[in-house]
Amino acid sequence: LPPFVSPAADPAVISPQDPTLLIGSSLVATCTVSPDFHLKAEDLYWTLNGRRLPAASYAALGPTTLSVALARLNGSKQQSGDNLVCHSRDGGILAGSCLYVGLPPEKPVNITCWSKNMKDLTCKWAPGTEGETFLHTNYTLKYKLRWYGRDNTCQEYHTAGPYSCHIPKDLALFTPYEIWVEASNRLGVAVSDVVMLDILDVVTTDPPSDVHVSRVGDLEDQLSVRWSSPPALKDFLFQAKYQIQYRVEDSSEWKVVDDVGNQTSCRLAGLRPGTVYFVQVRCNPFGIYGSKKAGIWSDWSNPTAASTPRSERAAGGCDPKGGEQNTTLRRELKQFFGWVKKHAYGCSNLGIKLYDQWRVWLQKSHKTRNQVGKEP
């Protein structure tokens, strides 16, 4: 600075300062240099986010004032605003302004909530049909007891994603809550529809624990799965549904068994012999204290691995000649029990015990024939 200029003096002033504009708006901004700096309008130029604006958009409005015209503005490239800067000819920064160009927030939608073991409440939402406002937008989750009580504001945000909030404690049971989300930015405020829910209707829990997968005797196409119900809910009156999913070791595709019901064990049948399977179980608690709602599925348990026994017959081998009748009978029995298994949906014990007994007997019989055939 020239020695006679006070360090506290502003080199220039931009007007308007830090404006907020709708997308598509136009703006004329001016940069007026302090007389103490002995700069003229022709000594100035403009940049937007570091890029020099064309001289054709400038106009000298006086000896020390240079304007720039911006037409059909796009949304701000950063939520903190676009940087419009007035420079001296040598590149020095004289003044700056932030342009906030965007849209007012839309009404948040799709509010969903869940309670982990009835101890807390987490809610998620979507930021409207379009979502992007190009401006920093605050989202505030609010809640209150339906018939009485004051408005409460959730404090722990981003716990389950960018549009989520967690209420850790002090929740009432047997009384519905009203829950809504308010969105606000420099261009306006939007409020979601109010969602009413009872904590008992949105309970989820930990995944089932102590998942064990084991072989079923010598049966090469079956595995037994056992697990324990969620310990956090053992003292509450509730029902439970379980699902199992499983996949082979070299595949990423899971097969889901839906019909497990409320039992804590299941037989997987129709598997490939000599194959490693990964198995997971999840739980849906419902009917807690008489709630009529369906409940919410837990996360899947950690994968548990087990392998089916290898088939003892070599590929392409055939039975002894004397076993032709047994071959026909075995084929017919497989077809029959395959139909039973299909119509029992995989996890019912209907027909499976008889099928197991027949398979074990068949394999033992086959081993006995092989041993006899090897004797001199």
GULUMTOR-228048 format. One record per atom (N, C-alpha, C): residue in one letter; x, y, z. Coordinates in pm, whole numbers, padded with zeros to 5 digits, always signed. Layout:
N
aXYZ/...
% end
This chain:
376
l+00084-00119+00000/l+00000+00000+00000/l+00088+00125+00000/p+00038+00234-00059/p+00112+00360-00049/p+00130+00398+00096/p+00243+00461+00132/p+00273+00488+00273/p+00173+00580+00342/f+00098+00659+00264/f+00004+00752+00327/f-00134+00690+00347/v-00152+00563+00306/v-00283+00499+00318/v-00289+00420+00449/s-00396+00438+00523/s-00413+00364+00649/s-00431+00216+00619/p-00362+00128+00692/p-00379-00016+00670/p-00522-00062+00692/a-00599+00013+00769/a-00737-00028+00797/a-00833+00010+00686/a-00788+00089+00591/a-00878+00134+00485/a-00912+00019+00392/d-01039+00010+00348/d-01080-00090+00251/d-01042-00044+00113/p-00967-00126+00039/p-00926-00083-00096/p-01046-00056-00187/a-01150-00139-00174/a-01267-00123-00262/a-01389-00183-00195/v-01504-00153-00249/v-01631-00206-00199/v-01709-00264-00316/i-01758-00388-00298/i-01845-00451-00399/i-01989-00440-00354/s-02075-00409-00448/s-02218-00401-00420/s-02293-00474-00533/p-02393-00558-00498/p-02434-00596-00362/p-02334-00693-00299/q-02331-00692-00167/q-02238-00778-00094/q-02309-00907-00056/d-02252-01021-00097/d-02301-01156-00062/d-02450-01173-00091/p-02493-01150-00216/p-02636-01164-00247/p-02678-01311-00257/t-02806-01338-00235/t-02865-01470-00254/t-02965-01461-00368/l-02950-01547-00468/l-03028-01535-00592/l-03083-01671-00632/l-03196-01669-00699/l-03252-01790-00757/l-03176-01829-00882/i-03169-01958-00909/i-03108-02003-01033/i-03179-01938-01152/g-03100-01893-01249/g-03156-01827-01366/g-03161-01676-01355/s-03131-01623-01237/s-03134-01478-01218/s-03014-01413-01287/s-03025-01283-01305/s-02914-01202-01355/s-02869-01106-01247/l-02744-01060-01257/l-02689-00973-01154/l-02593-00873-01217/v-02604-00749-01173/v-02503-00649-01205/v-02436-00609-01074/a-02306-00633-01065/a-02229-00600-00944/a-02132-00487-00976/t-02104-00405-00878/t-02011-00293-00898/t-01895-00302-00799/c-01779-00257-00845/c-01659-00247-00761/c-01615-00101-00763/t-01620-00037-00645/t-01581+00103-00634/t-01455+00112-00549/v-01348+00166-00608/v-01219+00173-00542/v-01210+00300-00457/s-01149+00288-00341/s-01129+00404-00253/s-01038+00506-00323/p-01070+00635-00309/p-00986+00738-00374/p-00842+00735-00326/d-00821+00687-00205/d-00685+00685-00151/d-00591+00595-00231/f-00646+00505-00313/f-00560+00409-00383/f-00523+00453-00524/h-00580+00562-00569/h-00542+00620-00699/h-00553+00519-00812/l-00660+00438-00811/l-00686+00343-00919/l-00809+00388-00996/k-00808+00364-01126/k-00919+00400-01212/k-00998+00275-01250/a-01115+00296-01305/a-01199+00185-01346/a-01127+00096-01447/e-01049+00159-01537/e-00980+00080-01639/e-00865-00002-01582/d-00831+00020-01454/d-00725-00058-01389/d-00779-00184-01321/l-00908-00212-01337/l-00972-00321-01262/l-01015-00433-01355/y-01032-00554-01296/y-01097-00665-01367/y-01162-00757-01264/w-01248-00848-01313/w-01328-00936-01227/w-01292-01083-01250/t-01304-01163-01143/t-01297-01309-01156/t-01415-01371-01081/l-01457-01488-01129/l-01561-01567-01060/l-01505-01707-01038/n-01489-01745-00912/n-01428-01873-00875/n-01291-01891-00942/g-01214-01780-00947/g-01079-01786-00998/g-01065-01771-01148/r-01176-01766-01222/r-01170-01751-01367/r-01203-01607-01405/r-01119-01550-01490/r-01137-01410-01529/r-01260-01396-01616/l-01346-01299-01582/l-01467-01275-01660/l-01434-01189-01781/p-01503-01211-01892/p-01471-01138-02016/p-01495-00987-02003/a-01406-00910-02064/a-01415-00763-02057/a-01544-00712-02118/a-01605-00791-02208/a-01730-00748-02271/a-01843-00734-02169/s-01830-00799-02054/s-01935-00790-01952/s-01913-00673-01856/y-01803-00594-01878/y-01772-00483-01788/y-01835-00354-01839/a-01854-00262-01746/a-01895-00125-01782/a-01840-00030-01676/a-01777+00081-01720/a-01727+00183-01627/a-01843+00276-01593/l-01879+00279-01464/l-01991+00363-01420/l-01942+00493-01358/g-01814+00517-01360/g-01754+00636-01304/g-01604+00622-01308/p-01530+00722-01267/p-01383+00713-01275/p-01325+00598-01195/t-01389+00562-01083/t-01332+00457-00997/t-01429+00341-00974/t-01530+00326-01061/t-01631+00220-01044/t-01641+00139-01171/l-01624+00005-01156/l-01638-00087-01268/l-01746-00189-01234/s-01840-00208-01326/s-01947-00306-01305/s-01921-00430-01390/v-01988-00538-01351/v-01987-00660-01431/v-02129-00714-01434/a-02171-00762-01551/a-02306-00816-01568/a-02299-00968-01580/l-02374-01036-01497/l-02382-01183-01500/l-02525-01222-01533/a-02545-01299-01638/a-02679-01335-01683/a-02704-01485-01664/r-02831-01519-01635/r-02877-01658-01625/r-02782-01742-01539/l-02771-01705-01416/l-02676-01770-01325/l-02716-01915-01297/n-02617-02001-01296/n-02636-02141-01256/n-02621-02153-01105/g-02659-02270-01053/g-02646-02295-00910/g-02501-02285-00866/s-02480-02240-00744/s-02346-02225-00691/s-02271-02358-00698/k-02144-02350-00733/k-02062-02471-00744/k-02024-02524-00607/q-02035-02442-00505/q-02004-02485-00369/q-02106-02422-00274/q-02143-02497-00172/q-02249-02450-00082/q-02207-02326-00004/s-02078-02300+00006/s-02031-02179+00076/s-02039-02056-00013/g-02089-02071-00135/g-02105-01957-00224/g-01994-01948-00327/d-02025-01887-00442/d-01926-01863-00546/d-01853-01732-00517/n-01724-01729-00545/n-01640-01613-00511/n-01630-01516-00629/l-01691-01402-00613/l-01682-01293-00712/l-01581-01192-00657/v-01470-01168-00730/v-01359-01089-00678/v-01323-00976-00775/c-01298-00859-00718/c-01253-00743-00793/c-01101-00730-00774/h-01026-00725-00887/h-00880-00721-00883/h-00826-00590-00941/s-00706-00554-00896/s-00630-00448-00962/s-00556-00508-01081/r-00504-00423-01167/r-00440-00469-01290/r-00327-00569-01264/d-00255-00552-01152/d-00143-00641-01123/d-00187-00772-01055/g-00316-00796-01046/g-00367-00920-00989/g-00403-00912-00843/g-00373-00801-00775/g-00407-00787-00634/g-00557-00791-00611/i-00596-00846-00497/i-00738-00855-00462/i-00779-00727-00390/l-00880-00661-00444/l-00929-00537-00384/l-01052-00562-00297/a-01142-00651-00340/a-01264-00680-00264/a-01325-00808-00317/g-01408-00870-00235/g-01474-00993-00275/g-01616-01000-00226/s-01693-01084-00291/s-01833-01105-00254/s-01867-01250-00283/c-01953-01308-00200/c-02000-01445-00223/c-02137-01441-00289/l-02151-01516-00397/l-02281-01527-00463/l-02344-01660-00423/y-02462-01654-00362/y-02536-01774-00324/y-02649-01791-00424/v-02633-01885-00516/v-02730-01905-00624/v-02787-02046-00610/g-02917-02057-00593/g-02974-02189-00574/g-03125-02186-00574/l-03181-02280-00498/l-03326-02299-00490/l-03369-02308-00345/p-03491-02269-00316/p-03541-02291-00179/p-03555-02441-00155/p-03552-02485-00030/p-03564-02629-00003/p-03702-02681-00038/e-03705-02809-00071/e-03834-02875-00091/e-03877-02944+00038/k-04002-02981+00041/k-04057-03048+00159/k-03991-03185+00174/p-03924-03212+00287/p-03866-03346+00307/p-03975-03453+00303/v-03937-03571+00252/v-04036-03679+00233/v-03977-03810+00286/n-04063-03912+00286/n-04023-04051+00317/n-03955-04063+00454/i-04019-04011+00555/i-03965-04026+00691/i-03991-04169+00739/t-03884-04237+00777/t-03895-04371+00834/t-03814-04376+00963/c-03864-04447+01061/c-03798-04451+01192/c-03793-04595+01244/w-03696-04622+01329/w-03688-04751+01395/w-03626-04735+01533/s-03663-04826+01621/s-03614-04824+01760/s-03536-04951+01785/k-03410-04938+01825/k-03325-05054+01853/k-03353-05102+01995/n-03419-05216+02003/n-03449-05278+02133/n-03530-05188+02224/m-03610-05098+02167/m-03698-05006+02242/m-03622-04909+02332/k-03494-04888+02304/k-03414-04799+02388/k-03389-04663+02325/d-03411-04649+02194/d-03381-04523+02127/d-03471-04511+02005/l-03446-04410+01923/l-03521-04392+01799/l-03430-04326+01697/t-03423-04382+01578/t-03347-04324+01467/t-03443-04302+01351/c-03433-04186+01287/c-03520-04155+01175/c-03436-04112+01055/k-03484-04148+00937/k-03423-04106+00811/k-03529-04039+00726/w-03485-03958+00630/w-03578-03892+00539/w-03507-03865+00407/a-03583-03822+00309/a-03527-03781+00180/a-03550-03631+00164/p-03458-03561+00097/p-03466-03414+00092/p-03556-03360-00018/g-03666-03426-00047/g-03757-03375-00150/g-03735-03448-00282/t-03824-03419-00379/t-03820-03492-00505/t-03694-03464-00584/e-03644-03342-00578/e-03520-03307-00649/e-03401-03311-00554/g-03416-03249-00438/g-03312-03258-00336/g-03207-03150-00344/e-03142-03133-00459/e-03029-03041-00471/e-03078-02896-00474/t-03030-02817-00377/t-03065-02674-00373/t-02948-02585-00409/f-02827-02643-00416/f-02702-02571-00444/f-02663-02475-00332/l-02738-02476-00225/l-02710-02392-00110/l-02702-02480+00014/h-02628-02433+00113/h-02626-02507+00239/h-02767-02509+00299/t-02819-02629+00321/t-02955-02645+00372/t-02950-02721+00504/n-03010-02664+00605/n-03017-02728+00737/n-03144-02811+00748/y-03131-02931+00804/y-03246-03017+00830/y-03257-03038+00980/t-03375-03017+01032/t-03400-03030+01176/t-03515-03127+01198/l-03487-03235+01271/l-03592-03330+01306/l-03655-03288+01437/k-03787-03277+01438/k-03859-03239+01559/k-03961-03346+01593/y-03993-03357+01722/y-04087-03459+01766/y-04154-03414+01895/k-04273-03469+01918/k-04344-03444+02043/k-04447-03553+02064/l-04487-03573+02188/l-04596-03665+02218/l-04724-03610+02156/r-04806-03699+02104/r-04917-03656+02020/r-05016-03567+02094/w-05051-03602+02215/w-05162-03531+02281/w-05116-03428+02382/y-04988-03429+02413/y-04940-03331+02511/y-04790-03320+02498/g-04731-03229+02569/g-04586-03214+02565/g-04543-03106+02467/r-04420-03064+02482/r-04365-02957+02399/r-04287-03015+02282/d-04255-02930+02184/d-04171-02973+02072/d-04030-03002+02122/n-03974-03111+02073/n-03835-03146+02101/n-03756-03148+01972/t-03628-03116+01981/t-03541-03113+01863/t-03434-03219+01876/c-03422-03303+01774/c-03318-03405+01772/c-03181-03339+01760/q-03080-03397+01826/q-02948-03335+01832/q-02839-03414+01759/e-02853-03545+01742/e-02745-03627+01688/e-02774-03662+01542/y-02718-03582+01451/y-02746-03599+01308/y-02641-03686+01239/h-02677-03732+01119/h-02587-03809+01031/h-02543-03941+01095/t-02622-03997+01183/t-02584-04123+01247/t-02614-04243+01159/a-02707-04231+01067/a-02743-04343+00979/a-02748-04296+00834/g-02661-04203+00800/g-02658-04148+00665/g-02672-03996+00668/p-02664-03931+00552/p-02664-03784+00548/p-02795-03721+00595/y-02906-03789+00578/y-03036-03734+00620/y-03094-03824+00728/s-03038-03815+00847/s-03082-03901+00957/s-03051-03832+01089/c-03120-03877+01194/c-03095-03825+01328/c-03132-03932+01430/h-03061-03929+01544/h-03074-04032+01647/h-03116-03967+01777/i-03224-04021+01836/i-03271-03977+01967/i-03234-04087+02065/p-03137-04065+02154/p-03079-04177+02229/p-03159-04225+02349/k-03249-04144+02405/k-03311-04184+02532/k-03436-04100+02559/d-03494-04124+02677/d-03609-04048+02728/d-03729-04056+02634/l-03757-04176+02586/l-03872-04197+02498/l-03983-04268+02574/a-04105-04233+02542/a-04221-04291+02610/a-04278-04406+02528/l-04320-04513+02597/l-04388-04624+02531/l-04538-04609+02548/f-04613-04678+02461/f-04760-04681+02467/f-04824-04545+02436/t-04746-04450+02387/t-04801-04319+02350/t-04744-04279+02215/p-04829-04244+02118/p-04777-04210+01985/p-04703-04077+01984/y-04606-04070+01895/y-04529-03948+01872/y-04568-03885+01739/e-04557-03752+01734/e-04562-03680+01608/e-04419-03641+01572/i-04380-03672+01447/i-04242-03648+01403/i-04246-03577+01269/w-04162-03475+01253/w-04154-03403+01126/w-04014-03346+01109/v-03984-03304+00986/v-03852-03250+00952/v-03870-03112+00889/e-03790-03016+00934/e-03790-02883+00876/e-03659-02861+00799/a-03671-02810+00676/a-03555-02779+00593/a-03550-02628+00572/s-03431-02569+00585/s-03418-02424+00569/s-03286-02389+00504/n-03290-02290+00416/n-03167-02231+00362/n-03193-02082+00337/r-03101-02015+00269/r-03110-01871+00250/r-03234-01826+00172/l-03296-01922+00101/l-03409-01886+00016/l-03544-01929+00072/g-03547-01996+00187/g-03677-02031+00240/g-03675-02148+00336/v-03795-02189+00376/v-03816-02298+00472/v-03923-02391+00415/a-03904-02522+00435/a-04005-02620+00395/a-04021-02721+00508/v-04143-02763+00534/v-04174-02854+00645/v-04240-02979+00589/s-04194-03094+00635/s-04251-03222+00591/s-04390-03243+00648/d-04458-03343+00595/d-04580-03389+00659/d-04544-03450+00795/v-04639-03450+00885/v-04618-03507+01018/v-04643-03657+01013/v-04548-03733+01068/v-04561-03879+01078/v-04596-03914+01222/m-04695-03999+01241/m-04732-04044+01375/m-04693-04190+01392/l-04625-04220+01502/l-04583-04358+01525/l-04575-04387+01674/d-04587-04515+01705/d-04568-04566+01840/d-04436-04641+01841/i-04354-04621+01941/i-04224-04687+01948/i-04239-04839+01935/l-04343-04895+01994/l-04362-05040+01991/l-04386-05094+01851/d-04427-05007+01759/d-04457-05050+01622/d-04335-05048+01531/v-04224-04992+01578/v-04107-04977+01490/v-03982-05036+01555/v-04000-05144+01630/v-03887-05203+01702/v-03808-05293+01608/t-03678-05279+01610/t-03588-05375+01550/t-03492-05421+01659/t-03412-05519+01629/t-03328-05575+01734/t-03193-05615+01677/d-03109-05670+01764/d-02981-05721+01718/d-03005-05847+01635/p-02910-05882+01550/p-02925-06007+01476/p-02927-06126+01572/p-02985-06237+01531/p-02980-06357+01616/p-02836-06393+01649/s-02815-06442+01771/s-02680-06475+01816/s-02658-06626+01812/d-02532-06665+01832/d-02495-06807+01841/d-02545-06888+01721/v-02520-06836+01602/v-02561-06909+01481/v-02462-07023+01456/h-02515-07145+01450/h-02433-07263+01425/h-02485-07334+01300/v-02393-07375+01214/v-02427-07451+01094/v-02349-07582+01099/s-02418-07693+01084/s-02352-07823+01095/s-02409-07920+00993/r-02334-08027+00972/r-02379-08130+00879/r-02492-08213+00940/v-02566-08278+00854/v-02674-08368+00897/v-02628-08511+00868/g-02554-08568+00962/g-02502-08703+00943/g-02417-08711+00818/d-02444-08814+00736/d-02371-08834+00611/d-02443-08775+00491/l-02550-08702+00512/l-02628-08649+00400/l-02550-08537+00332/e-02516-08561+00205/e-02427-08466+00139/e-02500-08344+00082/d-02634-08339+00091/d-02707-08226+00032/d-02782-08144+00137/q-02745-08159+00266/q-02818-08087+00370/q-02724-08028+00474/l-02769-07917+00534/l-02702-07857+00649/l-02809-07816+00750/s-02773-07825+00878/s-02863-07783+00986/s-02817-07647+01039/v-02912-07556+01057/v-02882-07422+01108/v-02958-07402+01239/r-02886-07359+01343/r-02946-07330+01473/r-02899-07194+01521/w-02982-07123+01597/w-02946-06991+01649/w-03025-06961+01775/s-02988-06853+01841/s-03059-06809+01962/s-03137-06682+01932/s-03249-06665+01998/s-03329-06544+01978/s-03254-06423+02034/p-03288-06302+01989/p-03216-06182+02033/p-03219-06166+02184/p-03104-06162+02250/p-03103-06156+02397/p-03161-06026+02453/a-03153-05917+02378/a-03199-05789+02432/a-03350-05787+02454/l-03423-05876+02386/l-03568-05876+02398/l-03621-05997+02476/k-03534-06069+02544/k-03577-06193+02608/k-03679-06169+02719/d-03680-06051+02779/d-03772-06024+02889/d-03901-05955+02842/f-03917-05937+02711/f-04036-05870+02660/f-04129-05971+02594/l-04256-05939+02599/l-04357-06024+02537/l-04364-05991+02388/f-04314-06081+02306/f-04315-06054+02162/f-04306-06186+02088/q-04339-06179+01960/q-04319-06290+01869/q-04200-06256+01780/a-04160-06350+01699/a-04047-06323+01610/a-04063-06404+01483/k-04017-06346+01375/k-04003-06418+01248/k-03854-06418+01213/y-03811-06524+01148/y-03671-06533+01109/y-03661-06559+00959/q-03552-06512+00904/q-03515-06542+00767/q-03373-06595+00765/i-03347-06683+00668/i-03212-06734+00646/i-03172-06700+00503/q-03047-06663+00483/q-02994-06654+00348/q-02862-06730+00344/y-02836-06792+00231/y-02713-06871+00219/y-02661-06861+00076/r-02530-06882+00062/r-02466-06882-00070/r-02348-06977-00067/v-02309-07020-00184/v-02190-07104-00193/v-02067-07014-00187/e-01953-07072-00155/e-01832-06994-00128/e-01789-06910-00247/d-01805-06963-00368/d-01753-06893-00486/d-01860-06810-00557/s-01967-06775-00486/s-02074-06696-00547/s-02110-06579-00456/s-02159-06471-00516/s-02206-06356-00439/s-02358-06352-00432/e-02424-06450-00490/e-02570-06453-00494/e-02626-06530-00375/w-02707-06461-00295/w-02768-06523-00178/w-02904-06579-00214/k-02936-06693-00158/k-03070-06749-00167/k-03138-06729-00031/v-03262-06683-00032/v-03332-06649+00091/v-03439-06753+00120/v-03444-06797+00246/v-03550-06886+00294/v-03644-06802+00379/d-03768-06784+00332/d-03861-06692+00397/d-03948-06757+00502/d-03966-06888+00495/d-04073-06952+00571/d-04025-07017+00700/v-03924-06960+00763/v-03869-07021+00884/v-03967-07007+01000/g-04048-06901+01001/g-04141-06880+01112/g-04069-06838+01238/n-04121-06881+01354/n-04062-06840+01482/n-03973-06947+01544/q-03944-07053+01468/q-03854-07156+01522/q-03710-07107+01513/t-03623-07165+01594/t-03483-07122+01597/t-03390-07229+01540/s-03441-07306+01446/s-03357-07401+01374/s-03421-07426+01238/c-03340-07472+01146/c-03390-07494+01011/c-03299-07593+00940/r-03355-07673+00852/r-03278-07766+00771/r-03273-07714+00628/l-03153-07690+00577/l-03135-07652+00438/l-03113-07778+00357/a-03194-07799+00253/a-03185-07920+00173/a-03162-07884+00027/g-03127-07985-00053/g-03103-07963-00195/g-02972-07893-00223/l-02873-07905-00133/l-02744-07839-00150/l-02649-07925-00233/r-02539-07864-00275/r-02440-07935-00354/r-02344-08010-00262/p-02313-08136-00290/p-02218-08210-00205/p-02079-08149-00212/g-02005-08164-00102/g-01868-08119-00098/g-01851-07971-00125/t-01941-07890-00074/t-01940-07746-00104/t-01946-07665+00025/v-01868-07557+00031/v-01871-07467+00146/v-01984-07366+00127/y-02068-07352+00229/y-02180-07257+00227/y-02161-07154+00338/f-02199-07030+00308/f-02206-06925+00408/f-02352-06899+00440/v-02384-06889+00569/v-02523-06878+00614/v-02537-06757+00707/q-02645-06682+00691/q-02678-06569+00779/q-02824-06578+00820/v-02856-06524+00937/v-02992-06525+00990/v-03027-06383+01036/r-03153-06344+01019/r-03199-06216+01074/r-03336-06234+01137/c-03375-06135+01217/c-03495-06147+01300/c-03587-06028+01278/n-03716-06054+01281/n-03817-05949+01277/n-03904-05964+01402/p-03883-05879+01505/p-03969-05886+01623/p-04101-05816+01596/f-04210-05881+01626/f-04340-05817+01605/f-04434-05858+01716/g-04542-05784+01728/g-04639-05815+01832/g-04592-05782+01971/i-04494-05689+01985/i-04444-05654+02118/i-04555-05586+02198/y-04584-05641+02313/y-04693-05592+02399/y-04823-05575+02321/g-04845-05664+02225/g-04971-05662+02151/g-04974-05570+02031/s-04863-05513+01992/s-04860-05426+01874/s-04908-05504+01751/k-04984-05437+01665/k-05038-05500+01546/k-04951-05480+01423/k-04845-05401+01435/k-04761-05371+01319/k-04664-05485+01290/a-04607-05484+01171/a-04529-05598+01122/a-04390-05608+01184/g-04335-05501+01236/g-04199-05504+01287/g-04098-05473+01178/i-03972-05461+01217/i-03866-05423+01124/i-03754-05526+01132/w-03705-05570+01017/w-03600-05671+01014/w-03471-05618+01073/s-03402-05703+01146/s-03269-05670+01199/s-03167-05677+01085/d-03043-05638+01116/d-02934-05668+01024/d-02913-05819+01019/w-02842-05863+00917/w-02807-06005+00909/w-02696-06036+01010/s-02698-06156+01062/s-02588-06201+01148/s-02460-06213+01065/n-02346-06219+01134/n-02221-06242+01062/n-02227-06379+00993/p-02166-06390+00875/p-02172-06519+00803/p-02106-06631+00883/t-02171-06746+00882/t-02117-06868+00942/t-02099-06971+00831/a-01984-07035+00827/a-01952-07125+00716/a-01955-07271+00761/a-01996-07357+00671/a-01990-07502+00690/a-01991-07567+00553/s-01945-07691+00546/s-01940-07761+00418/s-02024-07887+00423/t-02085-07919+00312/t-02158-08045+00300/t-02059-08158+00274/p-02093-08281+00315/p-02002-08395+00289/p-01987-08417+00138/r-01871-08472+00102/r-01849-08505-00038/r-01925-08632-00074/s-01972-08638-00197/s-02036-08760-00246/s-01930-08866-00265/e-01956-08989-00217/e-01853-09093-00221/e-01847-09163-00355/r-01949-09148-00437/r-01947-09212-00568/r-01868-09127-00665/a-01781-09188-00741/a-01702-09114-00840/a-01792-09066-00951/a-01756-08952-01006/a-01835-08897-01116/a-01833-08994-01233/g-01949-09017-01291/g-01956-09106-01406/g-01961-09252-01369/g-01954-09287-01240/g-01958-09427-01198/g-02097-09483-01211/c-02108-09615-01199/c-02240-09677-01208/c-02253-09783-01101/d-02377-09824-01071/d-02402-09926-00970/d-02366-10064-01025/p-02343-10161-00935/p-02323-10299-00981/p-02444-10345-01062/k-02424-10446-01146/k-02533-10490-01234/k-02656-10535-01157/g-02630-10593-01041/g-02742-10644-00965/g-02828-10534-00904/g-02787-10406-00915/g-02859-10296-00852/g-02950-10220-00945/e-02984-10277-01062/e-03065-10202-01157/e-03202-10169-01100/q-03262-10267-01025/q-03392-10238-00966/q-03381-10129-00861/n-03271-10134-00778/n-03251-10029-00677/n-03235-09892-00742/t-03169-09887-00858/t-03151-09760-00928/t-03285-09699-00967/t-03373-09782-01018/t-03506-09733-01056/t-03583-09686-00934/l-03578-09765-00827/l-03649-09727-00705/l-03593-09597-00648/r-03459-09582-00647/r-03397-09462-00594/r-03439-09338-00674/r-03443-09355-00806/r-03485-09242-00889/r-03629-09200-00859/e-03716-09301-00843/e-03856-09270-00812/e-03869-09204-00676/l-03793-09255-00575/l-03799-09195-00442/l-03745-09053-00443/k-03637-09029-00518/k-03583-08892-00527/k-03687-08797-00587/q-03755-08844-00692/q-03857-08759-00753/q-03969-08729-00654/f-04011-08835-00580/f-04120-08815-00485/f-04082-08719-00373/f-03965-08744-00310/f-03926-08659-00198/f-03882-08520-00246/g-03834-08511-00369/g-03808-08379-00425/g-03937-08298-00431/w-04046-08365-00470/w-04175-08296-00471/w-04218-08258-00329/v-04196-08347-00232/v-04232-08318-00093/v-04154-08198-00042/k-04022-08199-00067/k-03939-08087-00020/k-03983-07956-00084/k-04012-07960-00212/k-04051-07837-00281/k-04179-07780-00223/h-04275-07865-00196/h-04403-07817-00145/h-04402-07795+00005/a-04295-07836+00073/a-04282-07806+00216/a-04195-07683+00239/y-04151-07618+00130/y-04079-07491+00134/y-03946-07498+00209/g-03883-07613+00207/g-03743-07618+00249/g-03715-07628+00397/c-03801-07577+00483/c-03768-07577+00626/c-03871-07649+00710/s-03963-07717+00649/s-04060-07795+00726/s-04003-07935+00750/n-04038-07994+00860/n-03996-08130+00888/n-04086-08233+00820/l-04191-08188+00751/l-04284-08279+00685/l-04209-08361+00580/g-04199-08490+00597/g-04137-08576+00499/g-03986-08578+00504/i-03923-08483+00569/i-03777-08476+00568/i-03717-08589+00651/k-03778-08622+00765/k-03722-08728+00848/k-03722-08861+00774/l-03832-08893+00705/l-03837-09016+00627/l-03733-09013+00517/y-03719-08897+00454/y-03620-08881+00347/y-03479-08902+00402/d-03452-08846+00521/d-03321-08861+00584/d-03292-09009+00611/q-03389-09079+00671/q-03369-09219+00703/q-03340-09302+00578/w-03414-09273+00474/w-03393-09346+00349/w-03255-09319+00291/r-03208-09192+00294/r-03078-09158+00239/r-02966-09225+00318/v-02975-09220+00453/v-02873-09284+00535/v-02869-09434+00508/w-02987-09496+00503/w-02992-09639+00474/w-02933-09669+00338/l-02962-09587+00239/l-02914-09609+00104/l-02762-09599+00099/q-02707-09496+00169/q-02562-09479+00166/q-02491-09592+00239/k-02549-09635+00355/k-02489-09748+00427/k-02496-09875+00344/s-02607-09894+00277/s-02623-10011+00192/s-02520-10009+00079/h-02497-09890+00023/h-02401-09876-00087/h-02259-09906-00037/k-02225-09855+00084/k-02094-09882+00141/k-02075-10031+00165/t-02180-10099+00216/t-02171-10242+00244/t-02145-10320+00116/r-02215-10284+00008/r-02195-10352-00120/r-02052-10335-00169/n-02000-10212-00153/n-01863-10187-00198/n-01763-10269-00119/q-01785-10277+00016/q-01693-10356+00098/q-01698-10503+00062/v-01817-10556+00041/v-01832-10697+00004/v-01764-10724-00129/g-01780-10628-00222/g-01722-10649-00354/g-01571-10649-00353/k-01509-10589-00250/k-01363-10582-00245/k-01300-10706-00181/e-01384-10788-00110/e-01328-10905-00043/e-01289-11011-00145/p-01178-11084-00122/p-01133-11188-00216/p-01230-11304-00221/
% end
